[in-house]
Amino acid sequence: MLSILHNRTYRRLFTAQVVALTGTGLATVALALLAYDLAGADAGSVLGTALAVKMVAYVVIAPAVGVVAGRLPRRALLVGADLTRAGVALLLPFVDQVWQVYVLIFLLQAASATFTPTFQAVVPDVLPAERDYTRALSLSRLAYDLESLFSPALAAALLSLITYNWLFLGTVAGFLASAALVTSAALPKPAVATTPHTGGAYARATAGTRLFLAVPQLRALLALDLAVAAAGAMVTVNSVVYVRELLGRSVGDVPLALGAFGAGSMVVALLLPRVLDRVADRTVMMRGALLLTAGFVALGVITAADSGSWRWPALLAAWAAFGAACSMVLTPTGRLIRRAAPAEARTSAFAAQFSLSHSCWLLTYPLAGWLGAVAGLRSAVLALGAVALAAALLAVRLWPVREPSPVEHEHAGLPAGHPHLADARRVASGWRHSHHPLLDGLHAHR
């Protein structure tokens, strides 16, 4: 897997991603402490609202990236987003009102909603070979999981020496380093659209979403995103409730539970590159969805039990299963989008995935929190488990076993007259013009 780091451009981009993630992790810890200083016992509601603001920014801003993606150089978008995030992080230590936190969080996450889809669209151009790109996806998944474990530990170590406000400077440094690394990387030029650009800003902003609605595999991906969000929200929102209230364990066991989720995800991310060389994406992703529903069944048994020392290791196993299942679904996502979208439309497609997947989280986060608080954990498990099961079944129906694979837009090494090339052009032409009317205006994002 690490062999892809021999590619100088990708190595710099991946390093930029890692340092930016570390900075974001430090900001998460510092923000929680800032919320407590501002709101005291109401810090939880402040953080919950900030999380909702974050999701709204993701859902609203990401589609707009498709409008500007073709008008600005990708390097400018990435560096501009990093500099914006650094500027916002620099202001956070000086806020003294809760509303100021919400405004700055919206700006920070709006910049992230610009950076992430653009970054995701660049990587397939840097690593055009699918085998290399698959390993990049797994490495990215590992980076996210390791950050969730490393950043809190780093923050705890730093807090023994400095006050939390200085953690925001670590965030600023991470984003500035990311901007410098992106600036130094030789980014490939984006593909040029081969069809006329028509339609207004709305058509360009919704081009990626219409692509998702038109392609069966991407419609199934939306359903799988909802299943992942159901499990992820249960882990994120209710881990502390399970550990402290249901099982009566210490505060120190909360990060252990979250670590079990991350460990399950990392193990699968390490194994998937070789698996995906032999097994179809659909098989891996559907089995991940099945594992999600099995995890909810196990969680229901744990929740219903009145007592038993077995519940703690069972909870760790359930959280690890959720992590593994989420990784099975999420890691191949980039491969699916890369195959389905023409090269010149990838930024719009990744922006649509970013926005639509976070719409799912915007639904499941409050469902996990409010339902768990009002009706109890059993009701939350039942509701979110039903959501995950329904989403998995919908994905199976939307993505038939014999559904033709999405068009592969790279055919390096084939002669000009090869019949596969002719077939690919014919199908791609059908997607863009006749077979999927919803794709009218797909190339108008420029």
N, C-alpha and C positions, 0 to 999 in steps of 0.2 A: 504493500500500500504506500509506503513512504517513498518509493521510487519516483512517484510523480513530482516530488519536491525537487528533483533534478531540473525540472523546467523552471528557469529563472523567473519568468513572469508569474507563473502560478505560485511559486514559493513566496514571492513578495506579496501577492494578493492574499494568500492564506495567512501569512504573518500579520498583515493588516487586519484581517478578520479576527485573529486571536487577540491582538492587543486591544482592539475596539471592544470585543466581548469582555475582556478583563476590566476595562474601564467601566463598562455598563454594569458589571457585577458589583464593583465598588460603589457605584452610584445607587444601586438598589439598597444596599445596607445603609448608606448615609441618608438616603431619602426616608427610610423607616425611622431612623433616629431623629431626623429633622421633623417629621410628622409628629413624633411624640413630644418634642419641644414645643411645637405650635399648638397641639390639640390635647395633649395629656392622654386621659383615658379614652378619648374619642379618636386616637391615632388610627385605629383599625378602620373606622369609617372614612377617614381621610385617604388612607392607602387604597381602600376599596374603590373610592371615587376616582382616585388617580389611575387605578388599573382600568376602570371603565373609560376614562379619557384617553388612555393609551390605545385601547382597542378601537375607539371611535376614530382616532387619528389614523390608525392603520387602514380602517375600512374606507374612510373618505379620501385620504390622500393618495393611496397606492394606485387607484385607477387613473388619477391625473398624471401619474408618471408616464403613462403611455402617450399622453398628449405632447409632452416636452421631450420624450426620449429621442425622437428623430430630429429635433431641432437644436439640441445641444450636444456637444461631444460627451461621450460617456465618462471620460476622465474628469471633465468639469462637473458633471452631476455628482460623481462619487466624492471628489475633493470638496465641493461645495457643501454636500450633506455632512461630511466629517467636520468641517469648519463651523457649520451651524451648530452641530451637537456640542462641539467644544465651547462655543460661545455661551450656549444655554447652561451648560454645566458650570461654567465660571460664574454665572449669576445666581445659581441655586443657594450658595452659602449666605447670600445677603437678603433673602426673602424673610419677611416678618408677618405675612398674612397667608392664610390658607389658599385664597383665590389665586395668589401669585404662583403657588405651587402648581395649580391646575393649568394655568396659562403656559408656564415654562415646560411642564410635562407634555402638553400638546405640541409645542414647538419642537421639543426634543424627539418625540416619537414621529412627528411628521417628517423630520429629516431622516429618521431610520426607515420610514416607509418609502423614502426616495432611494436611500442607499441600498437596501437589501435586494429588491427586485433587479435593480441595475447590476449589482454585483453578481447575482445569480445568472443573469443573461450573458455576462462577460465570460464566465468560466467555460461554458461549452465551446466558445470560440478559441479560448486559450488551449483547451484540451479537446480537440475534435474527435479523437479516437474514443469510442464508447467505453472500452475497457478502462482507459485512464480517467474518463469522466466519472464512471461508477466509483472508482477509488477516491476521487475527489469528494463525491457526495458522502461516502462513508467517513472520510476524514473530517468533513465539515460537521457531521453528526457527532463525532467524537469530541470535536472542539466545543460544541454547545454543552455536551454532558460534562466534560471536564471543567468547563467554566463554572457550572452550577456547583461543583464541589470545591474548586480551587479558590474562587473569588471570596466566598464567605470566610474561608480559613485565612486568606491573605488580609481581609478586612479586620478579622479578629486580632491578628498579629500586629497590624498597624495601629489599631485602637489602643493597644497597650503602651504605645509611644506617643500618639498624637490624638487630638480631638477629631470627632467625626467630620467636621467641616473640611479638614484637610484631605479627606478621601475624595472630595469632589475634584481636587487638583489632580489626583490620580486618574480620574475620569477624563479630565481635560488633556492630560498627557497621552492617554490611550488614543483619543480621537485625533490629536495632532500627529502622533506617530503613524496612525493609519493613513492620514492624508499624505504624509511624506512618502510612505511606501507606495501608495497608489500613484503618486506623481512620478516616482522613479521607475515604475513598471512600464514596459513597452506593450500597450494594449493593442490588440488587433483591430483593424477597422471593421465597423459593423457592416453587415450585408446591406446591399441597396435593393429597395423594393423593385420588382420587375413589372408591377402593374400600376396603372395610374392612381394617384392619390386623390381620393374624393371624400367628401363629407366634411362636416364641421368638427368643432372641438368635442361635442358630445359623442359623435361617432368614433372619434379616435380614443376617447376615454373609455368607451364601452367595448372596443374591439376585442380585447382580451377576454372579457366576460362572455361575449357572443361566441368566441372560439370554444370556450368551455361548454357552452350550451349546445354547440353543434356537433362536437366530437364525442362519441359514446364513452371512450376511455376516460375522458376528462370529466364527463358527467358523473361517472362512477367515482372518480377521484374526489369530487365534492362530497359525495356521500361518505367516503372513507374519512375525509377531513372531519366530518361531523362525529363519526365514531371515535376518532382520536381525541377530539375536543371533549367528548363526554368523559372519557377515562382520565385525560389530563386534568380536567377541572376538578374531578373527584380527588385526585392526588394533591393538587396544589392547594385547594381550598380546605379540605377536610382531614389532611394528615394530622394536623395538630389536635383536632377533635378526637380522632381515633386513638392517638397515642395518649393524650392527657385525660380525656373524659371517659372514653369507652374502656380503655385498658388500664388507666390509672398509672401510667408510667411517667418517668421524669422528663424534664425539658430536654435533656441531652439526648433522649431517644428520638426526638422529632427529626433532627438532621439524619439520623440513621435510617429512618423510614424513607426520607427523600433520597438518601444515598442509594437505597435498594432500587428505587425507580431508575436512577441514573446508571447504576451498575447493569441492570437488565438491558437498558438501551445501548450501553457501550459494548457489551458482549456481542450483541447482534450486529452492531455497526462494524465490528472487527471481522465477523464471519461473512457478512453479506457479499463483499466483492467476489469471493470465490463462488458463493452460491448462485449469484446472479449471472455468472459466466455459463452456468448449466441449466438454471431454472428460470422460467418465464416470470416477468414482473408481476403478471396477474396472479400467478400461483402464490408467490411470496406475499403479496399485499392482501389477498383474500384470506390466507392462513393467519396473517396478522390480525385481520378483523375478527376471525373466529376466536383467536386467543383473547382478544379484548372482551368478547361476550363471556367466555369461560372465566375470565378474571372477575367479572361482575357477579357471576354465580358464586364463586369462592368468597367474594367479599360479602355477599348476602348471607352466607353461612356464618362467617365471622361475626357479622353484625347481629344476627339473630341469637347467637349463643350467649347465655347469661354469664358464664365463667369458663375458666380453663386456661392453664399456662400455655397451651398449644396455640392460642390466638395470636400471640406476638410473633412467633416465627411464621405463622400462616399469613399474617398481614405483610410481613417482609416479602414473603414469596409472592403474594398477590401484587404488591407494588412492583416487584422485579418483573413479573409477567406483564404488567401494564407497560413498563418501560420497554421490554423486548418487543411487544406487539406494536407499540407506537413507532419504534425504529423500523420494524418490518414494513410498515405502511409508508412512513415518511421518507426513508432513504431513497427508494426508487422513484420518488415523485419527480425529481429533476429529469431523469431519463424519459419519463412519460411525456413531459412538457416539451423536452428537446425534440422528440420524434414527432410530436403532433403539430408543433408550430413552425412555420417557415422561419429561417434564420433571422430575417429582418423584422419579424413580429415577436421575437422571444421576450423582449423587455415587456411588451404589453401582456404577454401570456403569463410571465412570472409575476407581474404586478397584479394581475387578476387572481392568481393563486394566493398571493399574499393577502389581498383584500378579502377574498371569499373565505379562506380558511380562518381568518381572524373574525369574520362574521359569526362563524360557528362557535368560537370561543366566547364572543360577546353574548351568545345565547346560553352556553353551558356554565359559564362562571357564576352568574346570578342564580341559575337554577340549582347548582350545587350548594351555594352559600345560603340563599334564602330558604329553600326547601329543607335543607338540613337543619337550619335554626328553628323554623316554624313547625315542621312536621316530624322532624327527627331523621337520623341517619338511614333508617330502614326505607323511608319514603324516598330519600335522595338516591339511594342505591337502586331502588326499583325504577324510579323515573329515568335516571341516566343510563341504567342498564337496558331499559326498553328503547331509549334513543339509540344506543350503540347497536343493539340487535336489529332494529328497523333500518338503520343506516347501512349495516353490513348486508342485509338481505336486498336492499335497494341497489347496492353496488354490484352484487352478483347478477341482478336482473339487467342492469344497465350495461354491464360489460360481459357479454356472452363469451363462453369458452372459445367458440369458433369465430369470434369477431376478428377480422383482419387486423394485423398490427398497424399502428399509426405509420404514416409515411416517414421513412428515414430520409432526411434532407441532405445527408452527406453520403456520397457514393464514390469516395476516393478509390482510384485504382481500376475503375471499370472503363473500358473503351467507350468512345463517344457513341457508337452505335449499339451498345449493349441493350438488350430488350428490357432489363430491369430499370435502366434509366428512362426508357420510353414509358414504361408502366408508371414509374414514380411521377414523371411529369404529368401524365394523363390524370392520375388520381389527385395530385396537388392542384391541377387546374380545375378539377371538379369541385374540390373543397372550396376553392377561392371564388368560383363563378356559378356553377350550376347545381351541384349536389347539396350545398348547404347555403340557402339564402341568408341565414343569419350571419354569414361571414361577409356579406356585402359591406364594404368599408373597412375590412380588416387592415388593409394597407394604408388607410387614411390616417394612421397614427403619426405620420410624419408631416 
